[in-house]
Amino acid sequence: MDPYGYLAIRELLRQDPHALSVGRSAFGRHIVALRVGDGKGILLFGGIHAREWCTVPVVLAAYRRYLAAWQASRGDLPGADFLPMVNPDGVELARRGLKSAPPIVRPYLARINGGEDFSLWKANGRGVDPNVNFDAGWGKGKGNVFAPSPASYVGLYPSSERETTALVNLTLKQNYRGVLCYHCKGEVAYYGYRPIDGREDLTRHSEKTARALCAEWGYTPLTSEGSHGGYKDWYALTHPDGVCLTVEVGKDDYPHPYPEGDIPRLIALHERDGVRLAEEIWNKNIWS
């Protein structure tokens, strides 16, 4: 079984008592969450961009570390949700190619991809980029495109995609106080949001936490100039008192897809992220 593919994530629904489905993709795959406690504290998610599947094991490792810490604390840690693979259709396309898609859509996907090599594919199974499909300056971002594409297509309207809707509904239901959105690559963490109306009040959203966590990772905190339609942007609008970072794991001098040989290093660097995020938000430096 592919340790970074969808079947390994689906198996968690059968084996892990903390696993639940929070939605389904266009091709009917489960969007799996791993819940610690009531989940109503923090969220960590990865695999929203297909070729960035190296974030899947990073989130899984963070979940296991957080669960162990939560159990050791006898529930003193806040609840948390971990979504290792938000975009399962896209990840399967990037890892297994056209054979992972229903036969009826294969010609369409090959046409918009310009061939059968999907290793650099970022979008979902409909050719929409989920991370430019949120209702935050939708369609106004740098590099947005307006037709189905391997990357950057904004969709027909905000939250037109099942993956986006699943994240929106889950966030509104759980009302997380902190979120880490994992992408790849660059060793930076983006914070803040400048809405299209030019407001300044959210441009420093989450800056303190970005600087604290980047100091631990050795990453660079950066503002998100020109970013629109992403989860972080939408979260800043809907949760101005919360914390949300887009974390670009991995060295920028590596190519896409990210080399599997460096994944153990990424795991070691980020497996405490859930605990550290909780420490930053609740100011309790007492958890192992």
N, C-alpha and C positions, 0 to 999 in steps of 0.2 A: 504493500500500500504506500502510495506517495505521501511522505510525512508532511508535506507542505500543501497538499491538494485538498479538495473538498471532501473526499471520502473519509479522510482522517477526522475532519471536523464533524461530519455527519455521525461518525461513530461515537462521538462524545454524547450525542443525544441518547444513545442506548446505554452507554457505560457510566457516564458521569451524572450523579444525582443533582448536581448544580446546573446542569445544562438545560436550556429551553430554547424554543424557536420563537423569534420575535418578528418574523415575516418570511416571505418567500420571494425569490428572484423571478425575473421574467420567464426563466426556464423551469421554475418550480423548485429550485433548491432552497433549503432552509437557510435563513440567516440566524446563526446560532449565537446565543449569549450564554456566558458562564457567570452565574450570579453568586455573590458572596453575601450572606445575610439577606437583608431586604433589597439590596442593590441601590438603595437611595442615598448615595453619597458621591461616588466618583464613577467615571466611565473611561475606559481605555479601549480604543479600537484600531484595527489595522485592516489591510487588504481591501481598501476602498479603490485603489488604483491597481489594475490587474497585474502589471509587470512588477509591482512592488510587493510581491508575495513574501519577500524576506521579513516583512513586518508581522506575518502570521505567527511564526514561532516566538517572536519577541513578545507579543501580547499573551500567548499561551504561557510563557515562562513567568511573566509578570503576574498572571492569574494564580499560578501555583504558589508563587512566593507570597502573594497577598493572602490567599486562603490559609496557608500555614500560619502566617502572622495573626490573622483574624481569629483562628482557632486558639492559638496560644494566648491571645489577649482576652479570651472568654467573651468575645463579642464587643470589646471596648472600641475596636476600630470601627469606623463607619462602614456601611454596606458599599458594595461596588459591583459594577457590571463590566464584563470583558467580552468584546466582540472581535474575535481574531480575524474573521473574513467577512467583511460587509458586502463584498462584490464577488460572490462565488462563481457566477457565470464567467466573469472576466478573468478571474484567476485560473479557472480551468482552461479557458482559451489560451492564456499566456503559457501555461505549462503543458497542455496536451494538444492544442491546436483545434482544427475544425471538427475532429471526431468527437469532441466534448459537447458540441452543439447539436440541437435537433436537426435532422437531415433537411427539413424544409427551409431552414434559414441559412444553411451553409453557403449557397451561392451568393446571397445578399452580403453576408459577412466577408466572404473572400473579395467581393467587389469593392466594398468600402475600405478594406484593409490593403488592397492592391496586391494580393497574393495570399499564400497559405502559411506564411511564417508570422505567427501571432506573438512571438516572444517579446515584442515591444508594445503590445496592445495595452492601453490604459483604461479603456471604456468598459461598460457593462455589455450584456449580451444583445443590446439594442443599438449599440454604437453611441451611447450617451455617456459622458463623463459624470459620474455621480457627484464629484466634488466641485462641480460648477453648476449644480442643479438645485441649490438651496435658495430660499427666498431672502436674499441679502444683496441688493444691487444686481440681481440676476441679469445676465447678458451684457454686463458692463465691464467685465474683467479683461485684463490684458491677455491677448492670445485666444480669447473665446472664438469658437466657430459656430456656424448656424446650420449645419447639415451633419448627418451621421458621419462619424469619423473615428479613427483609432484613439483619438484624444481630443479633449477640449470642447466637444459639442455640448451645448448648454441644455438641450432638450427642447420640447415644445412649450413648456411652461415650468415655473418653479415646482419642485417636488413631483414632476411627471413620472419619476422612476420609483419602482418599488423599494430599491435600496435606500434612496433618499427619504421616502415616506416612513420606512421602518425606523430610521434614525431620528427623524423629527418626532414621530409618535412616542418612541421610547423616551426621548429626552424630556418631552413635555409631561409624560406620565411620571417619570422618576425624579425630575427636577434636580439633576445633578449639580453639585456645587463646584465640581472640577472635572475637566475632560482633557485627555491627551489623545490627539489624532496622529497616528503614526504614518509617515510616508518615507520615501527613500529617493534621494540621498542628498548629502551636503553637510551633515553635522552642524545644523542650525535649528533653532526653534523660533517660529514666527509667533508674534503676539500682536494684539491690537487690531482695530478695524477702523477705516475711514469711510463712513457711508457716503453715498453719491451726493447727498445734500451738503457735504462739506463739513458736517459737525465734527468737532474736535474731542468730544467727551469720551469717545471710545478708542482713541488712537493709542492710549497707553494701557488699555485693558489687559490685565494679566502680566504686566511687565515685571513686577516684583518676583512672581513665581518663575517666570522665564529666566531671569537672571540667576536665581538661586539654583534651579535645576541645571542650567547650562554650565554653571561653575563646577557642578559635580560631574557632568558628562564630558567636559572639555569642549562643549559646543559654543556657538555664537548666537546670542539673542538678537533678533532682527524684527523691525516693524514690517507690517504687511502692506506696503504701498502698492496700489493697483490691484489688490486682491478683492474679488467680488464673487458671490455665489458659492463660496465654500462653507463647510460646516462651521469652522471657527468664526467666520463672518456672521453667519446666522445666529450662532450661540451668543456672540457679543451683543447683538441686538435684543435677543430675547432674555438673556441672563446677564445684565450689565454688572451685577454684583458677584458673578461667578468667575471662574478661572478656566481658560481654554487655550491650549497651545497646539500648533501644528509642528510636530517634531520630525525633522528629516534625518533619519538614522543613516549611518554608513558614510564611508569616505567618498568624496566627490570624484576622486581620480579613478574609481572603479566604474566599469561600464554597466549599462542595463542589458539583461537582467543581472541583478546583484549576485556576485559569486557566493555559492553555498559555503565555500570554505571559510568565509568570514562571519557566518551567522553565529557560531558559538561565542565569538567576541562580542557581537551585538547583544546576545542574550545576557552575558555576564555584566555588560554595562548597564542594561535597562531592566533587569529582573526585579529590582527594588523600586521601580518607578511608582507603582501604586501606593506603596507605603510612604514614599517620599512626598508624593502629591498630597496625601492625607496629612502628613506632618506640616506641610506648608500651609494648608488651608485651616487646619484646626490647632496648629501651634502646639502639638503634643509630641515632643521628641523623646518618646518613651518606648517606642515599639522596635523590636529587633528586625 
